[in-house]
Amino acid sequence: MNALAALQEWYLAQCNDDWEHAYGVSIGTLDNPGWSFAVGLTDTYLEAAKFTEHSYGVGADGHASGNEWMICKVENQNFVGYGGPMKLEEMIRVFLSWASENA
């Protein structure tokens, strides 16, 4: 299954006439250029799951170099990903892998 279809299935499984009104999934663009990806974890089975930050191509000062960079982490009850212009699918796959491991 492709990453977008799997994300849609995960999203639908969380929808309970409550969660989707306060939380959800968002995808945006960055001016680096790149992508941002966020998933609200509150009131999902992932709310208390441990996630180890996954990143590469980012310097010690937090700045990306070129287009080959990505950061995925959990902060403030959200899974967040930021990455280069060709990293959106990879960020989604990192999230889906973690979600599957904790299902």
C-alpha positions as CSV (number, residue, x, y, z in Angstrom):
1,M,0.0,0.0,0.0
2,N,1.3,3.5,-0.7
3,A,2.1,5.9,2.1
4,L,-0.8,8.3,1.3
5,A,-3.4,5.5,1.2
6,A,-2.0,4.1,4.5
7,L,-2.1,7.5,6.1
8,Q,-5.7,8.0,5.0
9,E,-6.6,4.6,6.6
10,W,-4.8,5.6,9.9
11,Y,-6.6,9.0,9.9
12,L,-10.0,7.4,9.3
13,A,-9.4,4.9,12.1
14,Q,-8.9,7.8,14.6
15,C,-12.1,9.6,13.6
16,N,-14.7,9.1,16.3
17,D,-16.9,12.2,15.9
18,D,-14.6,13.9,18.5
19,W,-10.9,13.5,17.7
20,E,-11.2,14.9,14.2
21,H,-12.7,18.1,15.5
22,A,-9.8,19.0,17.7
23,Y,-6.8,17.1,16.1
24,G,-5.8,15.7,12.8
25,V,-3.1,15.6,10.2
26,S,-1.5,18.6,8.5
27,I,0.9,18.9,5.6
28,G,2.5,22.2,4.7
29,T,5.5,23.6,2.9
30,L,8.7,25.3,4.2
31,D,10.7,28.1,2.6
32,N,14.0,26.0,2.8
33,P,12.3,24.6,0.5
34,G,10.8,21.5,2.1
35,W,7.8,20.0,3.8
36,S,6.2,20.0,7.3
37,F,4.0,17.1,8.5
38,A,2.2,16.9,11.8
39,V,-0.2,14.5,13.4
40,G,-2.1,15.1,16.6
41,L,-1.6,12.3,19.0
42,T,-3.9,13.3,21.8
43,D,-6.7,10.7,22.3
44,T,-5.0,8.2,20.1
45,Y,-3.3,4.9,21.0
46,L,0.0,6.7,20.2
47,E,-0.5,9.4,22.9
48,A,1.9,7.7,25.4
49,A,4.0,5.8,22.9
50,K,7.8,6.5,23.0
51,F,9.4,7.8,19.8
52,T,13.1,8.2,19.3
53,E,13.9,11.3,17.2
54,H,14.9,10.3,13.6
55,S,17.0,12.8,11.8
56,Y,19.7,13.2,9.2
57,G,21.3,16.0,7.2
58,V,20.8,18.6,9.9
59,G,23.7,20.3,11.6
60,A,24.3,20.8,15.3
61,D,22.8,24.3,15.1
62,G,19.6,22.8,13.7
63,H,20.0,24.1,10.1
64,A,19.5,21.9,7.1
65,S,22.2,21.6,4.5
66,G,20.9,21.1,0.9
67,N,17.8,19.1,0.2
68,E,18.8,15.8,1.8
69,W,17.6,16.4,5.4
70,M,14.8,15.3,7.6
71,I,13.7,15.5,11.2
72,C,10.9,13.5,12.8
73,K,10.1,13.8,16.5
74,V,7.2,13.9,19.0
75,E,6.7,17.2,20.8
76,N,3.6,18.7,22.6
77,Q,1.5,15.6,21.8
78,N,2.2,15.9,18.1
79,F,4.3,13.8,15.8
80,V,6.1,16.4,13.7
81,G,8.3,16.0,10.6
82,Y,10.3,18.5,8.6
83,G,12.3,17.6,5.6
84,G,13.7,18.5,2.2
85,P,11.5,18.9,-0.9
86,M,11.6,15.1,-1.7
87,K,11.1,13.9,1.9
88,L,7.3,14.1,2.4
89,E,6.7,10.4,1.7
90,E,9.6,9.4,3.9
91,M,8.3,11.4,6.8
92,I,4.8,9.8,6.4
93,R,6.5,6.3,6.2
94,V,8.4,7.0,9.5
95,F,5.1,7.9,11.2
96,L,3.3,4.9,9.8
97,S,6.1,2.5,10.8
98,W,6.0,3.9,14.4
99,A,2.2,3.7,14.4
100,S,2.2,0.1,13.2
101,E,4.9,-0.9,15.8
102,N,2.7,0.5,18.6
103,A,-0.8,-0.7,17.3
